[in-house]
Amino acid sequence: MARMSYRGITHTKVAKTKVASRDFRLPTQASRRRGGEAARTTKTCGYFAPPEDWHEPTGETGQSYKFIYQSPGEGFRHVLTEEEIRARLNELPSWMIEGLEVVQLSRLTRKKLSFPCYGMQWGAAIYLYPMDESLIEYFPHPPRPEQLVEANMFGANWEEDADGYWRLEWTEETIKDFYLNNVLVHELGHLLDTRNNSYVARERYAEWFAIEYGYRPSRRKQLAKRATQKVVRRHHRT
């Protein structure tokens, strides 16, 4: 059973197209990270799931996990590199990645744009999806309180357009931070969660895991780095 973290998608606008990828906006509820589940067919998950290269578990796990790169698709870009992903996972205790077999940077196709997400876990594999090249996401409704909190945590900015659309703007630094210390760790949390069965419980656990092992350690590291960069001025009596 796959575990997905959803990206917000918006209504199609006929008269105005800002970026090619936004031609595919759909009339659904706006939610950047609406957790959910999807399997490979509508028979098992109950709704449409776009095609993906599903990697069946083989038992070859741990530090030797396989990395797969796919072209992101026109108008999109991958946020992280293989080196950045491996370095971040290596910072975690070894037992956390013992069950990991594959990390894939997946392509974004027209079909997948109807079911967009930042990341997904299926079996022993983690999939990370690309962002719009502009690092701007559009939504048809104002952000919910939890979306505002998350944006504030990772330094992204919400702004309302003159035409009533809301946009979420990232920078190179903030989007990398978000993927490394939220999306990646969130999906790893799903992989490690063998106790919870319900969607709500699994999503709650993955969110907790991402904060505990992604957000908080990264903030402590940032504070320590800033502390070492401070200039200490000593005043002497004359």
Secondary structure, 3 states (H helix, E strand, C coil): CEEEEECCCCCCCCCCCCCHHHHHCCCCCCCCCCEEEECCCHHHHCCCCCCCCCCCCCCCCHHHCEEEECCCCCCEECCCCHHHHHHHHHCCCHHHHCCCCEEEECCCCCCHHHCCEEEEEECCEEEECCEECCCEEEECCCCCHHHHHHHHHHCCEEEECCCCCEEEECCHHHHHHHHHHHHHHHHHHHHHCCCCCCHHHHHHHHHHHHHHHHHHHHHHHHHHHHHHHCCCCCCCCC
